Amino acid sequence: MRSSAKAAGPQVLLGIDPSLRGTGYGILVLNRGAAMTPAHGTIKCPPKWEGSRCLARIAQTLREVIRQHAPTVCVIEGLFYAQNMQTALIMGQARGAALAVAAEAGLEIYELAPRRVKQAIVGYGAAGKVAVARMIQRQLGLAETPEPDAADALAVALAYTQSQGRLALTPLKRI
């Protein structure tokens, strides 16, 4: 088991925005109030791939990201309400693959609702992906706007940091 996220020194967070065809991830390093983003990206899987192959790609990539950056905390975006049951099941599978890898690595795992993330980052709970990506670029001082899924993953991690040290109306859900 890794050390607690409240330990002294830099805190390394892994943000995840799960999806079968485009799982976003982002590493956020916090050190004395400053945030750095050493890595972010999207785990892309072509539509012709079987779902099981996509799940394996998600797991392999996240294991490598965890190995390279040694985060202690994982923050994953919660599932949004899906009217289509098949879509909800597929999203749940991608989320399960990501959660299993984070748990396997001994990370503390938290969940944030998509609306809560958007509210924290953009100030509007129904903000679009482009607005989130631009605000993430601005808040983290990135040279370029990250891909939407990677931006969402960074937004989840950043929203988690903003919730720390504050009195939250609803506590973070630890998984």
LUMSE-385727 format. One record per residue: residue number from 1; residue in three letters; z, y, x of N, C-alpha, C, O in turn. Coordinates in steps of 0.02 Angstrom, whole numbers, plus 50000, padded with zeros to 5 digits. Each point is the difference from the previous one (the first is absolute). Example, Ala and Ser with C-alpha at 12.3 -4.5 7.8 and 13.67 -1.06 7.14 Angstrom:
ATOM   vexza   kolmi     n_Z     n_Y     n_X    ca_Z    ca_Y    ca_X     c_Z     c_Y     c_X     o_Z     o_Y     o_X
ATOM       1     Ala   50390   49716   50660   50000   50059   49955   50000   50060   50045   50033   49999   50052
ATOM       2     Ser   49931   50054   49930   50003   50059   50042   50037   50055   49961   50008   50055   50025
***
This chain:
ATOM   vexza   kolmi     n_Z     n_Y     n_X    ca_Z    ca_Y    ca_X     c_Z     c_Y     c_X     o_Z     o_Y     o_X
ATOM       1     Met   50000   49941   50042   50000   50059   49958   50000   50062   50044   50038   50003   50049
ATOM       2     Arg   49921   50044   49935   49996   50062   50039   50060   50045   49984   50034   49990   49950
ATOM       3     Ser   49978   50058   50094   50056   50046   49990   49988   50044   49939   49943   50008   49977
ATOM       4     Ser   50110   50020   49998   49997   50043   49941   49957   50061   50012   49994   50025   50057
ATOM       5     Ala   49976   50000   49890   49957   50059   50005   50040   50062   50018   49971   50050   50021
ATOM       6     Lys   50095   49948   49971   50040   50059   50013   50024   50002   50073   50041   50043   50018
ATOM       7     Ala   49935   49912   50024   50020   49999   50070   49975   50063   50035   49952   50032   49979
ATOM       8     Ala   50082   49985   50077   49980   50060   50038   49932   49990   50032   49978   49943   50010
ATOM       9     Gly   49988   50112   50005   49934   49996   50031   49945   50005   49948   50014   50008   49941
ATOM      10     Pro   49924   49985   50082   49944   50006   49953   50003   49946   49946   50019   49943   50013
ATOM      11     Gln   49962   50076   49927   49995   49952   49945   49926   49987   49989   49960   50047   49996
ATOM      12     Val   50021   49890   50000   49930   49982   49991   49993   49967   49931   50032   49951   49984
ATOM      13     Leu   49924   50079   49976   49989   49977   49931   49930   49973   49993   49953   50025   50030
ATOM      14     Leu   50040   49924   49929   49935   49973   49980   49991   50013   49926   50038   49975   49959
ATOM      15     Gly   49912   50065   50024   49983   50012   49930   49942   49955   49981   49954   49991   50039
ATOM      16     Ile   50049   49982   49900   49946   49955   49977   49980   50018   49929   50041   50010   49956
ATOM      17     Asp   49893   49995   50034   49970   50009   49934   49959   49937   49987   49942   49996   50023
ATOM      18     Pro   50086   49955   49941   49966   49935   49994   49942   49998   49952   50001   50030   49946
ATOM      19     Ser   49947   49935   50074   49941   49988   49959   49961   49943   50032   49999   49995   50062
ATOM      20     Leu   49971   49962   49899   49965   49942   50028   49941   50020   50044   49990   49970   50053
ATOM      21     Arg   49972   50080   49927   49939   50019   50037   50011   50059   50048   49956   50014   50041
ATOM      22     Gly   50100   50020   49954   50012   50058   50043   50074   50017   50005   50023   50049   49970
ATOM      23     Thr   50015   49912   50068   50071   50013   50010   50008   50054   50053   49977   49993   50056
ATOM      24     Gly   50056   50062   49925   50013   50053   50047   50065   49988   50036   50048   49974   49971
ATOM      25     Tyr   49955   50046   50093   50062   49996   50038   50005   50063   50043   49950   50032   50017
ATOM      26     Gly   50112   49986   49998   50011   50059   50042   50066   49993   50036   50050   49980   49971
ATOM      27     Ile   49951   50037   50093   50061   50001   50040   50022   50072   50007   49960   50044   50017
ATOM      28     Leu   50103   49968   49968   50029   50066   50005   50061   49995   50047   50046   49961   49987
ATOM      29     Val   49953   50078   50067   50056   50000   50047   50037   50066   49992   49972   50054   50008
ATOM      30     Leu   50092   49941   49975   50042   50059   49991   50048   50006   50058   50036   49953   50017
ATOM      31     Asn   49964   50106   50014   50044   50011   50057   50024   50073   49998   49961   50046   50011
ATOM      32     Arg   50103   49963   49974   50031   50066   49998   49962   50048   49954   49986   50057   50019
ATOM      33     Gly   49998   49920   49922   49968   50042   49951   49925   50006   50006   49967   50026   49955
ATOM      34     Ala   50004   49949   50099   49928   50002   50009   49970   49932   49979   50030   49948   50011
ATOM      35     Ala   49911   50055   49959   49966   49939   49978   49934   49993   50039   49961   50047   50004
ATOM      36     Met   50029   49893   50022   49937   49983   50034   49968   49942   49963   50034   49959   49969
ATOM      37     Thr   49900   50038   50035   49963   49946   49967   49956   49965   50051   49942   50017   50009
ATOM      38     Pro   50087   49932   50026   49960   49967   50052   49946   49953   49974   49952   49985   50036
ATOM      39     Ala   50054   49993   49901   49949   49954   49974   49998   50003   49924   50051   50007   49966
ATOM      40     His   49888   49989   50008   49990   49993   49928   49931   49972   49990   49956   50008   50042
ATOM      41     Gly   50034   49960   49901   49934   49973   49986   49998   49963   49934   50049   49999   49963
ATOM      42     Thr   49894   49971   50025   49990   49962   49939   49975   49930   50018   49953   49992   50039
ATOM      43     Ile   50080   49958   49934   49980   49930   50010   49948   49985   49947   50016   49988   49942
ATOM      44     Lys   49921   50014   50078   49944   49992   49953   49976   49928   49998   49995   49966   50051
ATOM      45     Cys   49991   50012   49888   49972   49933   49989   49940   50007   49955   50004   50029   49946
ATOM      46     Pro   49939   49944   50074   49939   50005   49960   50008   49965   49932   50037   49951   49995
ATOM      47     Pro   49928   50073   49955   50003   49970   49933   49980   49926   49999   50023   49962   49957
ATOM      48     Lys   49935   50016   50089   49977   49931   50000   50054   49951   50026   49994   49939   49991
ATOM      49     Trp   50057   50087   50042   50053   49956   50025   50042   49972   49943   50012   50033   49950
ATOM      50     Glu   50011   49905   50059   50047   49971   49953   50067   50037   50008   50015   50027   50053
ATOM      51     Gly   50024   49974   49893   50064   50033   50002   50047   49974   50054   50035   50039   50032
ATOM      52     Ser   49964   49895   49979   50044   49971   50050   49983   50024   50070   50045   50009   50042
ATOM      53     Arg   49892   50003   49972   49980   50027   50065   50025   50071   50009   50020   50020   50054
ATOM      54     Cys   49978   50019   49892   50025   50069   50002   50076   50000   50013   50025   50040   50040
ATOM      55     Leu   50011   49916   49926   50072   49996   50010   50017   49982   50073   50047   50028   50029
ATOM      56     Ala   49915   49927   49999   50010   49982   50071   49986   50059   50046   50037   50012   50047
ATOM      57     Arg   49911   50026   49938   49983   50059   50041   50056   50052   49995   50019   50030   50051
ATOM      58     Ile   50007   49982   49889   50056   50047   49991   50060   49979   50042   50029   50040   50036
ATOM      59     Ala   49989   49896   49959   50058   49975   50036   49989   50005   50076   50045   50023   50036
ATOM      60     Gln   49897   49956   49989   49987   50002   50072   50002   50071   50027   50029   50013   50052
ATOM      61     Thr   49939   50033   49912   49998   50069   50023   50069   50031   50000   50019   50033   50049
ATOM      62     Leu   50019   49957   49898   50067   50029   49997   50046   49970   50054   50042   50035   50028
ATOM      63     Arg   49951   49901   49986   50039   49969   50055   49985   50035   50066   50045   50013   50039
ATOM      64     Glu   49892   50001   49973   49980   50033   50062   50026   50072   50003   50024   50022   50052
ATOM      65     Val   49972   50014   49892   50027   50069   49997   50075   49999   50015   50025   50042   50037
ATOM      66     Ile   50011   49911   49932   50072   49995   50011   50015   49982   50073   50046   50028   50030
ATOM      67     Arg   49915   49927   49998   50010   49980   50070   49989   50060   50047   50038   50009   50047
ATOM      68     Gln   49911   50030   49940   49984   50057   50044   50048   50058   49994   50015   50033   50050
ATOM      69     His   50011   49980   49890   50039   50061   49988   50074   49990   49986   50038   50048   49999
ATOM      70     Ala   49983   49890   49989   50070   49981   49990   50037   50045   49950   50052   50029   50016
ATOM      71     Pro   49923   49976   49922   50036   50038   49950   50065   49964   49980   50006   49940   50009
ATOM      72     Thr   50041   50098   49965   50062   49970   49975   50004   50003   49924   50039   49964   49969
ATOM      73     Val   49919   50079   50002   50000   50009   49928   49928   49995   49974   49954   50026   50031
ATOM      74     Cys   50038   49940   49913   49936   49997   49966   50009   50032   49931   50048   49984   49964
ATOM      75     Val   49907   50061   50018   50002   50031   49934   49933   49984   49968   49947   50016   50026
ATOM      76     Ile   50056   49952   49916   49939   49977   49966   49994   50035   49933   50050   50011   49965
ATOM      77     Glu   49888   50006   50018   49989   50032   49935   50008   49949   49945   49973   49945   50005
ATOM      78     Gly   50065   50073   49943   50008   49955   49943   49936   49993   49961   49953   50040   50008
ATOM      79     Leu   50044   49909   49950   49941   49990   49959   49998   50051   49944   50050   50016   49970
ATOM      80     Phe   49890   50008   50017   49991   50045   49944   49987   49957   49938   49983   49941   50006
ATOM      81     Tyr   50025   50088   49937   49986   49964   49938   49926   49986   49995   49959   50047   50001
ATOM      82     Ala   50023   49890   49994   49929   49982   49995   49987   49972   49930   50035   49955   49977
ATOM      83     Gln   49915   50071   49989   49983   49975   49934   49966   49932   50004   50002   49961   49953
ATOM      84     Asn   49968   50025   50104   49965   49937   50010   50047   49951   50036   50019   50013   50057
ATOM      85     Met   49998   49933   49911   50047   49950   50029   49972   49970   50065   50038   49988   50047
ATOM      86     Gln   49897   50001   49956   49970   49971   50060   50008   50047   50060   50015   49978   50055
ATOM      87     Thr   49975   50087   49933   50009   50050   50053   50073   50000   50024   50013   50002   50061
ATOM      88     Ala   50034   49995   49893   50071   49999   50018   50016   49938   50043   50038   50005   50048
ATOM      89     Leu   49934   49938   49934   50013   49939   50038   49972   50005   50071   50033   49979   50048
ATOM      90     Ile   49907   50047   49958   49968   50006   50066   50039   50050   50043   50012   49987   50059
ATOM      91     Met   50009   50069   49912   50041   50048   50037   50066   49969   50022   50024   50012   50055
ATOM      92     Gly   50005   49948   49901   50063   49966   50016   49992   49952   50058   50046   49992   50040
ATOM      93     Gln   49897   49975   49964   49988   49954   50056   49997   50038   50066   50030   49978   50049
ATOM      94     Ala   49934   50077   49953   49995   50040   50061   50069   50027   50020   50019   49999   50058
ATOM      95     Arg   50018   50024   49893   50067   50025   50011   50045   49944   50027   50040   50012   50046
ATOM      96     Gly   49954   49929   49926   50039   49943   50022   49986   49982   50073   50046   49984   50038
ATOM      97     Ala   49891   50017   49981   49982   49986   50070   50032   50051   50047   50028   49981   50052
ATOM      98     Ala   49969   50082   49929   50030   50053   50042   50076   49994   50003   50029   50007   50053
ATOM      99     Leu   50002   49979   49890   50073   49993   49998   50024   49941   50041   50051   50004   50034
ATOM     100     Ala   49912   49941   49963   50019   49941   50038   49999   50014   50075   50045   49979   50037
ATOM     101     Val   49904   50057   49987   49996   50017   50071   50057   50046   50021   50029   49991   50053
ATOM     102     Ala   49985   50059   49905   50055   50047   50016   50067   49964   50000   50042   50012   50044
ATOM     103     Ala   49969   49944   49909   50063   49961   49997   50005   49953   50059   50053   49993   50030
ATOM     104     Glu   49892   49975   49988   49997   49954   50056   50020   50036   50065   50030   49971   50045
ATOM     105     Ala   49952   50093   49961   50016   50040   50059   50071   50028   49998   50022   50031   50049
ATOM     106     Gly   50013   49960   49896   50069   50023   49995   50007   50074   49984   50052   50030   50013
ATOM     107     Leu   49895   50001   49960   50003   50071   49984   50041   50012   49937   50001   49958   49955
ATOM     108     Glu   50032   50100   50042   50029   50023   49937   49941   50020   49957   49956   50035   50024
ATOM     109     Ile   50043   49944   49913   49942   50013   49957   50022   50041   49939   50047   49982   49965
ATOM     110     Tyr   49917   50072   50023   50013   50043   49942   49936   50008   49961   49945   49995   50028
ATOM     111     Glu   50062   50019   49908   49943   50012   49956   50006   50069   49970   50054   50023   49980
ATOM     112     Leu   49889   50011   50016   49997   50065   49967   49944   49998   49948   49945   49974   50014
ATOM     113     Ala   50068   50052   49928   49949   50004   49947   49945   50049   50020   50015   50051   50030
ATOM     114     Pro   49923   49934   49953   49945   50045   50017   50010   50072   49977   49985   50047   50036
ATOM     115     Arg   50041   49963   49903   50010   50068   49975   50053   50036   50040   49994   50060   50012
ATOM     116     Arg   50057   49905   50009   50053   50030   50041   49973   50022   50067   50019   50053   50026
ATOM     117     Val   49937   49907   50003   49969   50017   50065   49958   50063   49993   50006   50046   50039
ATOM     118     Lys   49951   49955   49910   49956   50058   49990   50041   50063   49986   49982   50054   50023
ATOM     119     Gln   50071   49939   49938   50044   50057   49986   50030   50027   50064   50003   50061   50010
ATOM     120     Ala   50020   49894   50034   50031   50021   50063   49951   50032   50048   50017   50048   50035
ATOM     121     Ile   49922   49928   49967   49951   50023   50049   49959   50060   49975   49991   50049   50036
ATOM     122     Val   49986   49948   49902   49955   50051   49974   50036   50047   49951   49980   50057   49990
ATOM     123     Gly   50074   49918   49980   50035   50040   49951   49977   49987   49929   50020   50035   49954
ATOM     124     Tyr   49937   49915   50038   49972   49983   49935   49992   49925   49997   49963   49971   50040
ATOM     125     Gly   50072   49996   49913   50001   49927   49997   49935   49966   49982   49994   49940   50009
ATOM     126     Ala   49957   50098   49966   49936   49970   49983   49944   50024   50047   49941   49999   49982
ATOM     127     Ala   50078   50023   50077   49951   50026   50049   49950   49944   50019   50016   49941   50000
ATOM     128     Gly   49923   50080   50015   49948   49954   50021   50005   49981   50073   50037   50031   50038
ATOM     129     Lys   49924   49919   49981   50002   49975   50070   49978   50054   50050   50028   50004   50055
ATOM     130     Val   49923   50037   49927   49977   50052   50046   50055   50051   50013   50010   50021   50057
ATOM     131     Ala   50026   49999   49891   50054   50048   50008   50055   49972   50044   50027   50035   50042
ATOM     132     Val   49989   49900   49949   50052   49968   50041   49976   49998   50073   50039   50016   50045
ATOM     133     Ala   49899   49964   49966   49974   49995   50069   50001   50067   50035   50018   50005   50059
ATOM     134     Arg   49962   50047   49907   49999   50067   50031   50070   50025   50015   50012   50031   50052
ATOM     135     Met   50035   49956   49903   50069   50021   50012   50031   49961   50058   50038   50028   50039
ATOM     136     Ile   49946   49908   49965   50025   49959   50056   49972   50027   50066   50036   50006   50049
ATOM     137     Gln   49900   50009   49952   49969   50029   50060   50038   50063   50021   50015   50009   50059
ATOM     138     Arg   49998   50033   49893   50034   50063   50014   50072   49990   50022   50022   50028   50050
ATOM     139     Gln   50016   49932   49913   50071   49990   50015   50012   49964   50066   50049   50013   50034
ATOM     140     Leu   49906   49943   49985   50008   49962   50062   49960   50029   50058   50002   49974   50056
ATOM     141     Gly   49960   50079   49931   49962   50032   50053   49945   49956   50028   49988   50001   50061
ATOM     142     Leu   49979   49961   49897   49946   49955   50022   49935   50039   50009   49986   50046   49962
ATOM     143     Ala   49976   49935   50088   49936   50034   50014   49950   49990   49944   49960   50044   49985
ATOM     144     Glu   50041   49897   49984   49953   49984   49946   50039   49974   49939   50056   49976   50006
ATOM     145     Thr   49912   50030   49937   50029   49972   49939   49996   49924   50003   49946   49973   50011
ATOM     146     Pro   50110   49993   49981   49998   49926   50002   49963   49972   49939   49994   50033   49949
ATOM     147     Glu   49983   49906   50058   49969   49965   49943   50051   49998   49944   50060   49999   50013
ATOM     148     Pro   49917   50001   49924   50047   50004   49944   50056   49947   50000   50058   50017   49987
ATOM     149     Asp   49926   49920   50028   50051   49948   49998   50050   50009   50058   50060   49988   49991
ATOM     150     Ala   49916   50031   50067   50044   50013   50057   50044   50061   49985   50059   50001   50017
ATOM     151     Ala   49911   50050   49952   50038   50060   49982   50055   49983   49950   50056   50025   50005
ATOM     152     Asp   49929   49931   49947   50051   49978   49952   50057   49964   50035   50058   50009   49982
ATOM     153     Ala   49926   49950   50067   50052   49964   50038   50044   50049   50039   50061   49993   50001
ATOM     154     Leu   49908   50056   50031   50039   50051   50036   50042   50041   49951   50056   50019   50016
ATOM     155     Ala   49917   49993   49925   50036   50038   49949   50062   49962   49977   50053   50030   49990
ATOM     156     Val   49942   49905   50003   50057   49959   49981   50055   50005   50053   50058   50009   49984
ATOM     157     Ala   49923   49985   50080   50049   50006   50054   50030   50069   50003   50061   50007   50009
ATOM     158     Leu   49898   50044   49983   50026   50069   50003   50045   50015   49940   50051   50034   50008
ATOM     159     Ala   49932   49942   49934   50042   50010   49941   50068   49967   50010   50051   50026   49978
ATOM     160     Tyr   49949   49917   50054   50063   49966   50016   50044   50044   50045   50059   50008   49987
ATOM     161     Thr   49911   50022   50064   50039   50042   50045   50028   50060   49964   50056   50022   50014
ATOM     162     Gln   49906   50006   49939   50022   50057   49962   50058   49982   49954   50041   50043   49984
ATOM     163     Ser   49962   49894   49994   50053   49979   49955   50066   49986   50037   50053   49997   49969
ATOM     164     Gln   49943   49995   50097   50060   49987   50039   50040   50065   50009   49971   50053   50012
ATOM     165     Gly   50094   49942   49983   50041   50059   50010   50004   50046   49940   50032   50053   50003
ATOM     166     Arg   49937   49927   49943   50003   50039   49938   50036   49960   49947   50005   49939   50004
ATOM     167     Leu   50021   50096   49948   50028   49966   49941   49941   49986   49953   49973   50046   49970
ATOM     168     Ala   50009   49893   50025   49944   49982   49958   50025   49984   49929   50054   49972   49992
ATOM     169     Leu   49907   50047   49959   50019   49985   49931   49997   49925   49988   50041   49972   49964
ATOM     170     Thr   49910   49995   50068   49995   49928   49996   49998   49974   50072   49959   50022   50039
ATOM     171     Pro   50085   49931   49977   50001   49975   50069   49936   49960   50015   49966   49976   49955
ATOM     172     Leu   50019   50020   50110   49942   49961   50021   50012   49927   49985   50056   49975   50006
ATOM     173     Lys   49892   49991   49974   50004   49929   49986   49989   49961   50064   49946   50002   50029
ATOM     174     Arg   50106   49963   49992   49993   49957   50059   49979   49931   49977   50027   49973   49953
ATOM     175     Ile   49924   50000   50082   49973   49934   49982   50026   49949   50050   49983   49941   49995
***
